[in-house]
Amino acid sequence: MPKPPPSTSPPPQPLHGREIILAVCGGIAAYKVADLLSKLVQRSCGVTVVMTPSATRFVTPLTFQTLSGRPVRTDMWDLPDSSDPQHIGLTEKANLMLVAPATANIIAKTAAGLCDDLVSTMINAAACPVVFAPAMNNLMWTNPITQENVQKLTRLGYRFIGPEEGWLACRNTGPGRMSEAGSILEAVTQILTSPGAIPKPVARTILKPNEDV
Ligand SMILES: Cc1cc2nc3c(=O)[nH]c(=O)nc-3n(C[C@H](O)[C@H](O)[C@H](O)COP(=O)(O)O)c2cc1C
């Protein structure tokens, strides 16, 4: 029996036209984020990359600029748009801000409300949901301070994808390995396409006086 002709309909593109801010932090897993970015772009997602100063020591902005086809922001004091000096407007246009790799440092800074560089300031002021994909040494991940910060942020509506257990760049094995690009992509797609799955933008949640967080 002859085989039916291959389907000519294009694969579904659930991320088509979505806007993501990809915030890259200073962990060795930053190299894997180039692959994640390429996968997002191939799914017709618009991605704007922002980087911490530490992240630029691991992968150059040029790599992300080339893959995203957009300028990469690394400096709070570089002001391309005088009406939006802190680049906060970027998060107003975005459907999601994905922090990958999320270092112990950026998790701690977010939990403490610190805003001393472009990425931490944008997270603090984000008008869209913020999702972290942590990557760090197993002892950093299991450090009670990190765990307490993760619990606090989860309670506040931030999402976490991973980390996984496995081989770590420090040549240890344990929890702290960033989820693979495919798993992050799947989780992001699910968050963006499941009705009601998107957590409220944290910055817009007004707490009542004396309410515990
Ligand atoms: C080679 C090297 C690898 C590192 N890898 C990680 C990592 O995977 N996760 C992490 O949390 N910190 C890691 N660090 C430490 C961070 O780079 C450091 O805490 C930095 O202040 C993070 O800054 P950022 O959060 O602003 O990007 C690493 C440092 C070095 C020198």
The ligand as an ORCA input file, in Angstrom:
! r2SCAN-3c Opt
* xyz 0 1
  C      34.499     29.595     37.084
  C      33.339     30.054     37.928
  C      32.150     29.381     37.853
  C      31.058     29.786     38.627
  N      29.897     29.088     38.521
  C      28.839     29.455     39.278
  C      27.620     28.748     39.185
  O      27.463     27.790     38.414
  N      26.594     29.133     39.974
  C      26.690     30.175     40.847
  O      25.730     30.463     41.555
  N      27.843     30.886     40.936
  C      28.907     30.561     40.172
  N      30.070     31.279     40.254
  C      30.135     32.434     41.164
  C      29.452     33.640     40.544
  O      30.060     33.968     39.300
  C      29.519     34.828     41.499
  O      28.760     34.539     42.663
  C      29.035     36.111     40.864
  O      29.094     37.143     41.836
  C      27.620     35.986     40.327
  O      27.190     37.237     39.823
  P      25.774     37.454     39.140
  O      24.776     36.730     39.967
  O      25.610     38.933     39.201
  O      25.883     36.970     37.740
  C      31.172     30.902     39.492
  C      32.382     31.603     39.540
  C      33.445     31.188     38.769
  C      34.733     31.975     38.834
*
